[in-house]
Amino acid sequence: MLRKIGVAAVAIAVFGLLALLGRGKVPALDESLLTGGCAIPARITAVPGPAPDGGAVRVAEQGPGAAVLENTSALAAYRIPVTSGSRTVEVPVLTPGQRIGVVLDRPAVGPVIWLAPEALGGFTPVTATVVPGGVRYRSANCRALTSRGAAVLVRDAAGHLTGGEQLPPASVSCAPGERVLPGGAAHAEIYPYCALGAE
């Protein structure tokens, strides 16, 4: 008898929760929490074009051989080609308002794929900080991303860009959590290039 009452109570609780979810009384649950999966897509099929809100990826700062780009749109910029002379670098993703360094002189930004931030499935930019003994890479993403290296920018005492170097993919961590890898000079700014997939 007690067992039947317990089963009935659980069933009522489950149906009550479903009813509340259906009426919007409690926040919707993230599907990845229910399935144990990760919602960050490995590939996005979209075509480049102008940002619908009039935003752009612009050159925010310029120095000899290095620059800082900024996404001024409320949308995420995806697979951003940046050229300087015969050199081309692809920035994997720029979230709204995000800045990233490029090791190019007088870069020009090519056609950008624009996406609603939700289309990235919870993606957040990987950060890098110079610490004693190397560079600490930190990722809050639910899966490993693909390393495309990193841009290292250098500034003088007045804060002006004076140059930079490009790190190879093997020297940069895009794995979840924190990882310290060798490298990094004091006062250097390190911008990881972490792609959603292997494209």
Disulfide bonds with the S-S distance in Angstrom:
Cys38-Cys142 1.77
Cys174-Cys194 2.06
